[in-house]
Amino acid sequence: MKKILPVLVAILLPTSLAAHQAPAVQETLPLDGLMTAFGWDLSKAKITTEKVSDNLHVLFGLGGNIAVSTGEDGVLIVDDQFPQLIPQIMSTLKAIVRSTLRLIPIGISIMPKAIWP
């Protein structure tokens, strides 16, 4: 084992270093450009829901899905879409929760300004 370890390090170290040399990140599209590129219209967006279990739902909208976990501590949503869709998302959440909403949003979008205010 002592002889194999240095050999593995010698083989894997240069490979792992090369893997971290990614190309430069390109400029992101502004929101209007993204909407045009995908043919999306935020004013016509519909949010639909699917119940996974008693405390877990998935919301479907533009650009991705939203995981919704409900519990005694509040509502946890993961990936909250575009800020312009907050009214539609809130309306859908109110239909699911049927009590006072205490939101804990976690945005995982790579889009700038895609997080709740």
C-alpha positions in Angstrom: 0.0 0.0 0.0 2.9 2.4 0.8 4.3 1.9 -2.7 0.9 2.4 -4.4 0.0 5.7 -2.7 2.9 7.8 -4.2 2.1 6.4 -7.6 -1.6 7.3 -7.3 -0.7 10.8 -6.1 1.7 11.2 -9.0 -1.1 10.2 -11.5 -4.1 11.9 -9.9 -2.6 15.3 -8.8 -1.7 16.6 -12.2 -5.1 15.4 -13.5 -7.0 17.2 -10.7 -5.0 20.4 -11.2 -5.8 20.4 -14.9 -9.5 19.9 -14.2 -9.6 23.1 -12.2 -8.3 25.2 -15.1 -11.7 26.1 -16.5 -12.3 28.6 -19.3 -13.2 32.2 -18.4 -16.8 32.8 -17.6 -18.7 34.6 -20.3 -20.9 37.6 -19.7 -24.5 36.6 -18.7 -27.5 37.7 -20.8 -29.6 40.4 -19.3 -33.1 39.2 -18.3 -34.8 40.7 -21.4 -32.3 38.9 -23.6 -32.8 35.6 -21.8 -36.6 35.9 -22.1 -36.4 36.6 -25.8 -33.9 33.8 -26.4 -36.3 31.2 -24.8 -39.5 32.8 -26.1 -40.8 33.4 -22.5 -43.3 36.0 -21.5 -43.3 36.6 -17.7 -46.7 38.3 -17.9 -48.2 35.1 -19.2 -46.4 32.7 -16.9 -48.5 30.0 -15.2 -47.3 28.3 -12.0 -48.6 24.7 -11.6 -48.1 22.4 -8.7 -47.6 18.7 -8.0 -47.9 17.1 -4.6 -45.0 14.7 -3.9 -46.0 14.0 -0.3 -48.0 15.7 2.5 -45.2 18.2 3.2 -43.5 18.3 -0.1 -44.7 19.9 -3.4 -43.0 20.9 -6.6 -44.0 24.1 -8.5 -43.4 24.3 -12.2 -43.0 27.7 -13.9 -40.6 29.4 -16.3 -36.9 28.4 -16.2 -37.0 25.7 -13.6 -38.8 24.0 -10.8 -39.4 25.1 -7.2 -39.2 22.6 -4.3 -41.7 23.5 -1.5 -41.3 21.9 1.9 -44.0 22.8 4.5 -43.8 22.2 8.2 -44.3 23.7 11.7 -41.5 26.2 11.3 -42.8 27.6 8.0 -42.3 27.1 4.3 -39.0 26.3 2.7 -38.8 27.0 -1.0 -35.7 26.1 -3.0 -35.1 28.0 -6.3 -37.6 30.7 -6.5 -37.6 31.6 -10.2 -37.7 35.2 -11.3 -38.6 38.0 -9.0 -41.3 39.1 -11.5 -43.2 35.8 -10.7 -43.4 36.3 -7.0 -47.1 37.2 -7.1 -48.0 34.0 -8.9 -45.7 31.9 -6.7 -47.2 33.5 -3.5 -50.7 32.8 -4.8 -49.8 29.1 -5.4 -48.1 28.8 -2.0 -51.2 30.2 -0.2 -53.3 27.5 -1.9 -50.9 24.8 -0.6 -50.3 26.1 2.9 -53.6 27.6 3.9 -52.1 29.4 6.9 -49.8 32.3 7.6 -46.8 32.1 5.3 -43.4 32.4 6.9 -41.0 32.0 4.0 -37.4 30.9 4.0 -36.3 31.2 0.4 -33.1 29.6 -0.8 -32.1 30.8 -4.3 -29.9 28.5 -6.3 -30.3 30.2 -9.6 -27.1 31.2 -11.4 -29.0 34.2 -13.0 -28.2 37.6 -11.5 -31.0 39.2 -9.6 -33.0 36.0 -9.6 -33.3 35.9 -5.8 -36.2 37.2 -3.8 -35.8 40.8 -2.6 
